[in-house]
Amino acid sequence: MKKFLLSLVFVLGAAAAVYAQPRAIGANIGYGASFSYQHDLGAANFLDVNVDLPFFAGIGGTVTYDWVDPFNAPVPWNEKGSWNWYLGVGAAGGFYGLFGPGLSGAFVGVAGHVGIAYDFWFPLQLSLDYRPNVGVHFGDNLGFNTGGLYSGISLGVRYRF
């Protein structure tokens, strides 16, 4: 009974900690479209989960763990909002089909994430991101996927809650 109560207290405490953290949902526009969910894991890091639609020729996903560093410069536009830059690493994968021989398949790989964001004094965030990925391509043949190196620049808009 004692172990059960301790386990229950731990689970309820962990659930409360998860729901107490700020979150954000939104979209990124760049090389196609991406739907984004961010979950803060403390004051200095967050988890970023994206569902990607690269020119609507497939579907992919990216999960990165990011470290945040705020800009503390005394500039006029920092009076109400705040600037942050972030850097992260994670994983990417997906499927694509361009309706031609040798142009469809799947990929898995490593993703990077670097960006700058402005958090307004109301619950809105604007960001400029670069999210490159490299990895293995599976399709009609096996190969090294480098297409994600030049396709990861995007402008993001998120609602923070």
PyRosetta script that sets phi, psi and omega in degrees:
from pyrosetta import init, pose_from_sequence

init()
pose = pose_from_sequence("MKKFLLSLVFVLGAAAAVYAQPRAIGANIGYGASFSYQHDLGAANFLDVNVDLPFFAGIGGTVTYDWVDPFNAPVPWNEKGSWNWYLGVGAAGGFYGLFGPGLSGAFVGVAGHVGIAYDFWFPLQLSLDYRPNVGVHFGDNLGFNTGGLYSGISLGVRYRF")
pose.set_psi(1, -39.6)
pose.set_omega(1, -179.5)
pose.set_phi(2, -63.4)
pose.set_psi(2, -42.8)
pose.set_omega(2, 178.4)
pose.set_phi(3, -64.9)
pose.set_psi(3, -38.6)
pose.set_omega(3, 179.1)
pose.set_phi(4, -62.9)
pose.set_psi(4, -45.3)
pose.set_omega(4, 179.7)
pose.set_phi(5, -64.7)
pose.set_psi(5, -41.0)
pose.set_omega(5, 176.7)
pose.set_phi(6, -63.3)
pose.set_psi(6, -41.6)
pose.set_omega(6, 177.8)
pose.set_phi(7, -63.9)
pose.set_psi(7, -41.5)
pose.set_omega(7, 179.3)
pose.set_phi(8, -63.7)
pose.set_psi(8, -43.2)
pose.set_omega(8, 177.6)
pose.set_phi(9, -62.1)
pose.set_psi(9, -42.2)
pose.set_omega(9, 179.2)
pose.set_phi(10, -63.3)
pose.set_psi(10, -46.6)
pose.set_omega(10, -179.0)
pose.set_phi(11, -64.1)
pose.set_psi(11, -44.1)
pose.set_omega(11, 179.3)
pose.set_phi(12, -66.1)
pose.set_psi(12, -38.2)
pose.set_omega(12, 176.9)
pose.set_phi(13, -65.2)
pose.set_psi(13, -41.9)
pose.set_omega(13, 178.2)
pose.set_phi(14, -65.2)
pose.set_psi(14, -41.2)
pose.set_omega(14, 178.6)
pose.set_phi(15, -64.3)
pose.set_psi(15, -40.4)
pose.set_omega(15, 178.1)
pose.set_phi(16, -65.1)
pose.set_psi(16, -38.6)
pose.set_omega(16, 179.0)
pose.set_phi(17, -65.4)
pose.set_psi(17, -38.6)
pose.set_omega(17, 179.0)
pose.set_phi(18, -65.4)
pose.set_psi(18, -44.4)
pose.set_omega(18, -177.9)
pose.set_phi(19, -75.9)
pose.set_psi(19, -14.3)
pose.set_omega(19, 179.4)
pose.set_phi(20, -83.7)
pose.set_psi(20, -10.9)
pose.set_omega(20, -176.2)
pose.set_phi(21, -84.7)
pose.set_psi(21, 143.2)
pose.set_omega(21, 176.0)
pose.set_phi(22, -66.8)
pose.set_psi(22, 148.3)
pose.set_omega(22, -179.6)
pose.set_phi(23, -133.9)
pose.set_psi(23, 165.4)
pose.set_omega(23, 177.1)
pose.set_phi(24, -148.3)
pose.set_psi(24, 141.9)
pose.set_omega(24, 173.4)
pose.set_phi(25, -127.9)
pose.set_psi(25, 151.1)
pose.set_omega(25, 179.9)
pose.set_phi(26, 176.3)
pose.set_psi(26, -157.7)
pose.set_omega(26, -176.8)
pose.set_phi(27, -139.6)
pose.set_psi(27, 151.7)
pose.set_omega(27, 173.5)
pose.set_phi(28, -118.7)
pose.set_psi(28, 137.5)
pose.set_omega(28, 176.9)
pose.set_phi(29, -119.5)
pose.set_psi(29, 128.5)
pose.set_omega(29, 179.8)
pose.set_phi(30, -171.2)
pose.set_psi(30, -108.8)
pose.set_omega(30, 174.7)
pose.set_phi(31, -81.2)
pose.set_psi(31, 79.4)
pose.set_omega(31, -171.8)
pose.set_phi(32, 88.7)
pose.set_psi(32, -151.1)
pose.set_omega(32, -179.4)
pose.set_phi(33, -128.1)
pose.set_psi(33, 156.4)
pose.set_omega(33, -179.9)
pose.set_phi(34, -145.4)
pose.set_psi(34, 135.7)
pose.set_omega(34, 175.0)
pose.set_phi(35, -101.4)
pose.set_psi(35, 132.5)
pose.set_omega(35, -167.3)
pose.set_phi(36, -122.6)
pose.set_psi(36, 142.5)
pose.set_omega(36, 171.3)
pose.set_phi(37, -132.6)
pose.set_psi(37, 127.0)
pose.set_omega(37, 177.1)
pose.set_phi(38, -118.1)
pose.set_psi(38, 138.2)
pose.set_omega(38, 177.9)
pose.set_phi(39, -129.4)
pose.set_psi(39, 114.8)
pose.set_omega(39, 179.6)
pose.set_phi(40, -67.4)
pose.set_psi(40, 135.2)
pose.set_omega(40, 179.0)
pose.set_phi(41, -111.8)
pose.set_psi(41, 24.2)
pose.set_omega(41, -177.0)
pose.set_phi(42, 139.4)
pose.set_psi(42, -173.7)
pose.set_omega(42, -177.2)
pose.set_phi(43, -73.4)
pose.set_psi(43, -22.6)
pose.set_omega(43, -171.5)
pose.set_phi(44, -119.6)
pose.set_psi(44, 10.8)
pose.set_omega(44, 178.2)
pose.set_phi(45, -157.8)
pose.set_psi(45, 160.9)
pose.set_omega(45, 178.1)
pose.set_phi(46, -152.6)
pose.set_psi(46, 161.3)
pose.set_omega(46, 175.8)
pose.set_phi(47, -103.6)
pose.set_psi(47, 129.7)
pose.set_omega(47, -178.1)
pose.set_phi(48, -117.4)
pose.set_psi(48, 120.9)
pose.set_omega(48, -179.6)
pose.set_phi(49, -117.9)
pose.set_psi(49, 126.9)
pose.set_omega(49, -178.0)
pose.set_phi(50, -128.3)
pose.set_psi(50, 141.8)
pose.set_omega(50, 168.4)
pose.set_phi(51, -109.3)
pose.set_psi(51, 118.7)
pose.set_omega(51, -172.1)
pose.set_phi(52, -104.9)
pose.set_psi(52, 140.0)
pose.set_omega(52, 173.2)
pose.set_phi(53, -124.2)
pose.set_psi(53, 82.5)
pose.set_omega(53, -175.7)
pose.set_phi(54, -70.0)
pose.set_psi(54, 103.1)
pose.set_omega(54, -176.9)
pose.set_phi(55, 51.8)
pose.set_psi(55, 27.6)
pose.set_omega(55, 177.8)
pose.set_phi(56, 56.3)
pose.set_psi(56, 28.3)
pose.set_omega(56, 178.4)
pose.set_phi(57, -101.7)
pose.set_psi(57, 7.0)
pose.set_omega(57, -179.1)
pose.set_phi(58, 175.4)
pose.set_psi(58, -166.3)
pose.set_omega(58, 177.4)
pose.set_phi(59, -144.1)
pose.set_psi(59, 141.8)
pose.set_omega(59, -179.7)
pose.set_phi(60, -146.4)
pose.set_psi(60, 174.7)
pose.set_omega(60, 178.6)
pose.set_phi(61, -145.2)
pose.set_psi(61, 149.6)
pose.set_omega(61, 178.4)
pose.set_phi(62, -138.4)
pose.set_psi(62, 134.8)
pose.set_omega(62, 174.4)
pose.set_phi(63, -127.3)
pose.set_psi(63, 123.7)
pose.set_omega(63, 178.8)
pose.set_phi(64, -130.0)
pose.set_psi(64, 149.1)
pose.set_omega(64, 172.4)
pose.set_phi(65, -103.9)
pose.set_psi(65, 119.2)
pose.set_omega(65, -171.8)
pose.set_phi(66, -116.3)
pose.set_psi(66, 143.8)
pose.set_omega(66, 173.9)
pose.set_phi(67, -104.2)
pose.set_psi(67, 135.8)
pose.set_omega(67, -174.0)
pose.set_phi(68, -111.0)
pose.set_psi(68, 141.8)
pose.set_omega(68, 173.5)
pose.set_phi(69, -135.1)
pose.set_psi(69, 117.0)
pose.set_omega(69, -178.8)
pose.set_phi(70, -76.9)
pose.set_psi(70, 148.5)
pose.set_omega(70, 169.7)
pose.set_phi(71, -83.7)
pose.set_psi(71, 127.7)
pose.set_omega(71, 179.3)
pose.set_phi(72, -114.1)
pose.set_psi(72, 30.1)
pose.set_omega(72, -178.7)
pose.set_phi(73, -75.7)
pose.set_psi(73, 140.1)
pose.set_omega(73, 178.3)
pose.set_phi(74, -79.9)
pose.set_psi(74, 78.0)
pose.set_omega(74, 179.5)
pose.set_phi(75, -114.3)
pose.set_psi(75, 154.8)
pose.set_omega(75, -174.8)
pose.set_phi(76, -59.0)
pose.set_psi(76, -34.7)
pose.set_omega(76, -176.5)
pose.set_phi(77, -80.7)
pose.set_psi(77, -0.7)
pose.set_omega(77, 176.0)
pose.set_phi(78, -94.1)
pose.set_psi(78, 3.0)
pose.set_omega(78, -176.4)
pose.set_phi(79, -63.0)
pose.set_psi(79, -45.7)
pose.set_omega(79, -176.5)
pose.set_phi(80, -106.9)
pose.set_psi(80, -39.6)
pose.set_omega(80, -179.9)
pose.set_phi(81, -98.9)
pose.set_psi(81, -166.9)
pose.set_omega(81, 179.1)
pose.set_phi(82, -147.6)
pose.set_psi(82, 144.4)
pose.set_omega(82, 175.6)
pose.set_phi(83, -98.2)
pose.set_psi(83, 139.3)
pose.set_omega(83, 175.0)
pose.set_phi(84, -137.2)
pose.set_psi(84, 148.1)
pose.set_omega(84, 168.1)
pose.set_phi(85, -121.4)
pose.set_psi(85, 154.2)
pose.set_omega(85, -174.5)
pose.set_phi(86, -144.6)
pose.set_psi(86, 158.1)
pose.set_omega(86, -177.8)
pose.set_phi(87, -144.7)
pose.set_psi(87, 133.9)
pose.set_omega(87, -177.9)
pose.set_phi(88, -153.0)
pose.set_psi(88, 173.9)
pose.set_omega(88, 179.6)
pose.set_phi(89, -142.3)
pose.set_psi(89, 151.1)
pose.set_omega(89, -179.1)
pose.set_phi(90, -172.1)
pose.set_psi(90, -150.0)
pose.set_omega(90, -176.5)
pose.set_phi(91, -128.4)
pose.set_psi(91, 153.0)
pose.set_omega(91, 178.1)
pose.set_phi(92, -138.0)
pose.set_psi(92, 154.2)
pose.set_omega(92, 177.0)
pose.set_phi(93, -168.2)
pose.set_psi(93, 163.7)
pose.set_omega(93, 177.7)
pose.set_phi(94, 169.8)
pose.set_psi(94, -177.2)
pose.set_omega(94, 178.9)
pose.set_phi(95, -126.1)
pose.set_psi(95, 149.1)
pose.set_omega(95, 175.5)
pose.set_phi(96, -149.0)
pose.set_psi(96, 154.6)
pose.set_omega(96, 178.5)
pose.set_phi(97, -149.7)
pose.set_psi(97, 118.6)
pose.set_omega(97, -179.5)
pose.set_phi(98, -106.5)
pose.set_psi(98, 18.8)
pose.set_omega(98, 172.6)
pose.set_phi(99, 57.4)
pose.set_psi(99, 42.8)
pose.set_omega(99, 176.4)
pose.set_phi(100, -150.1)
pose.set_psi(100, 161.6)
pose.set_omega(100, 179.4)
pose.set_phi(101, -65.5)
pose.set_psi(101, 130.9)
pose.set_omega(101, 178.7)
pose.set_phi(102, 76.4)
pose.set_psi(102, 5.8)
pose.set_omega(102, -176.2)
pose.set_phi(103, -112.6)
pose.set_psi(103, 20.3)
pose.set_omega(103, 176.9)
pose.set_phi(104, -134.7)
pose.set_psi(104, 158.1)
pose.set_omega(104, -179.7)
pose.set_phi(105, 160.2)
pose.set_psi(105, -156.3)
pose.set_omega(105, -178.6)
pose.set_phi(106, -134.6)
pose.set_psi(106, 162.4)
pose.set_omega(106, 177.3)
pose.set_phi(107, -146.1)
pose.set_psi(107, 150.5)
pose.set_omega(107, 171.0)
pose.set_phi(108, -138.1)
pose.set_psi(108, 148.8)
pose.set_omega(108, -179.3)
pose.set_phi(109, -175.3)
pose.set_psi(109, -170.3)
pose.set_omega(109, 179.3)
pose.set_phi(110, -100.6)
pose.set_psi(110, 137.7)
pose.set_omega(110, -179.8)
pose.set_phi(111, -118.2)
pose.set_psi(111, 143.6)
pose.set_omega(111, 171.0)
pose.set_phi(112, -110.1)
pose.set_psi(112, 166.4)
pose.set_omega(112, 180.0)
pose.set_phi(113, -153.6)
pose.set_psi(113, 121.8)
pose.set_omega(113, 174.9)
pose.set_phi(114, -137.7)
pose.set_psi(114, 140.5)
pose.set_omega(114, -178.4)
pose.set_phi(115, -169.5)
pose.set_psi(115, 175.6)
pose.set_omega(115, 177.1)
pose.set_phi(116, -132.0)
pose.set_psi(116, 139.6)
pose.set_omega(116, -177.1)
pose.set_phi(117, -135.7)
pose.set_psi(117, 147.4)
pose.set_omega(117, 172.9)
pose.set_phi(118, -116.9)
pose.set_psi(118, 119.4)
pose.set_omega(118, 175.9)
pose.set_phi(119, -96.6)
pose.set_psi(119, 115.6)
pose.set_omega(119, 178.2)
pose.set_phi(120, -71.1)
pose.set_psi(120, 168.9)
pose.set_omega(120, 177.8)
pose.set_phi(121, -74.0)
pose.set_psi(121, -14.5)
pose.set_omega(121, 169.9)
pose.set_phi(122, -105.2)
pose.set_psi(122, 168.7)
pose.set_omega(122, -168.3)
pose.set_phi(123, -75.5)
pose.set_psi(123, 63.4)
pose.set_omega(123, 177.7)
pose.set_phi(124, -135.3)
pose.set_psi(124, 140.4)
pose.set_omega(124, 177.9)
pose.set_phi(125, -130.3)
pose.set_psi(125, 133.1)
pose.set_omega(125, 172.1)
pose.set_phi(126, -112.0)
pose.set_psi(126, 140.9)
pose.set_omega(126, -178.4)
pose.set_phi(127, -144.6)
pose.set_psi(127, 155.9)
pose.set_omega(127, 171.7)
pose.set_phi(128, -123.5)
pose.set_psi(128, 119.1)
pose.set_omega(128, -171.6)
pose.set_phi(129, -121.7)
pose.set_psi(129, 151.1)
pose.set_omega(129, 166.4)
pose.set_phi(130, -127.7)
pose.set_psi(130, 117.2)
pose.set_omega(130, -175.1)
pose.set_phi(131, -126.5)
pose.set_psi(131, 78.8)
pose.set_omega(131, 179.8)
pose.set_phi(132, -76.7)
pose.set_psi(132, 154.7)
pose.set_omega(132, 172.2)
pose.set_phi(133, -146.0)
pose.set_psi(133, 146.9)
pose.set_omega(133, 175.8)
pose.set_phi(134, -134.2)
pose.set_psi(134, 152.6)
pose.set_omega(134, 180.0)
pose.set_phi(135, 175.0)
pose.set_psi(135, -154.5)
pose.set_omega(135, -175.8)
pose.set_phi(136, -103.4)
pose.set_psi(136, 137.2)
pose.set_omega(136, 177.6)
pose.set_phi(137, -106.4)
pose.set_psi(137, 127.7)
pose.set_omega(137, 176.2)
pose.set_phi(138, -113.7)
pose.set_psi(138, 127.9)
pose.set_omega(138, 178.1)
pose.set_phi(139, -166.5)
pose.set_psi(139, -133.4)
pose.set_omega(139, 174.9)
pose.set_phi(140, -63.6)
pose.set_psi(140, -24.8)
pose.set_omega(140, 175.0)
pose.set_phi(141, -143.5)
pose.set_psi(141, 167.0)
pose.set_omega(141, 180.0)
pose.set_phi(142, -97.6)
pose.set_psi(142, 133.4)
pose.set_omega(142, -178.4)
pose.set_phi(143, -154.5)
pose.set_psi(143, -179.9)
pose.set_omega(143, 179.6)
pose.set_phi(144, -99.2)
pose.set_psi(144, 123.8)
pose.set_omega(144, -177.3)
pose.set_phi(145, -91.7)
pose.set_psi(145, 113.5)
pose.set_omega(145, 175.3)
pose.set_phi(146, -115.1)
pose.set_psi(146, 4.7)
pose.set_omega(146, -179.3)
pose.set_phi(147, -61.8)
pose.set_psi(147, -25.0)
pose.set_omega(147, -180.0)
pose.set_phi(148, -75.5)
pose.set_psi(148, -6.5)
pose.set_omega(148, 179.7)
pose.set_phi(149, -73.1)
pose.set_psi(149, -31.9)
pose.set_omega(149, -177.0)
pose.set_phi(150, -109.3)
pose.set_psi(150, 1.6)
pose.set_omega(150, -174.5)
pose.set_phi(151, -109.1)
pose.set_psi(151, 10.9)
pose.set_omega(151, -171.0)
pose.set_phi(152, -101.1)
pose.set_psi(152, 10.6)
pose.set_omega(152, -178.7)
pose.set_phi(153, -85.8)
pose.set_psi(153, 130.6)
pose.set_omega(153, -178.3)
pose.set_phi(154, -152.1)
pose.set_psi(154, 158.6)
pose.set_omega(154, 174.0)
pose.set_phi(155, -107.4)
pose.set_psi(155, 128.1)
pose.set_omega(155, -176.0)
pose.set_phi(156, -116.4)
pose.set_psi(156, 147.3)
pose.set_omega(156, 174.2)
pose.set_phi(157, -131.3)
pose.set_psi(157, 125.0)
pose.set_omega(157, -177.3)
pose.set_phi(158, -134.4)
pose.set_psi(158, 146.5)
pose.set_omega(158, 173.1)
pose.set_phi(159, -97.5)
pose.set_psi(159, 123.6)
pose.set_omega(159, -178.9)
pose.set_phi(160, -96.6)
pose.set_psi(160, 133.9)
pose.set_omega(160, 178.2)
pose.set_phi(161, -142.8)
pose.dump_pdb("model.pdb")
